[in-house]
Amino acid sequence: MKINITPHQDYQVVRIEDELEIITDLSELKFLIDGYISVGKHKIAVAFSNTSYIYSGAIAVLMSCHNTLSEYDEGELCIVEPNKEIQWIFSKLNIDKVLNIYDSIDELPIKTSEDS
């Protein structure tokens, strides 16, 4: 799995850039997020823009990462730039009620001085 990581504001944006159209295993993502947690980074945005389908095992990994990050103040796992198939799956499974989903990285919340 090819993963590209870029910082954006308070978030680490993890972009899944696999040529495959099906994401079946996100254990590499879990390992990566655990590494970020260990260095105090608790805001992760995952982008699936080129992914057309995601299996239940990969969804379970996302939810596990969400649960782990939720234990930290201001910790968050969110989804950015999902395609219509991913949005549909997350909506049908009510994942969009648990994870914040943003159409672009520019919609990610920006921490203001009032938030401190």
Buried (B, 14 or more C-beta within 10 A) or exposed (E): EEBEEEEBEBBBBBBBEEEEEEBEEBEEBBEBBEEBBEEEBBBBBBBBEBBEBBEEEBBEBBBBBBEBBEEEEEBBBBBBBBEEBBBEBBEEEEBBEBBBBBEEBEBBBEEEEEEE
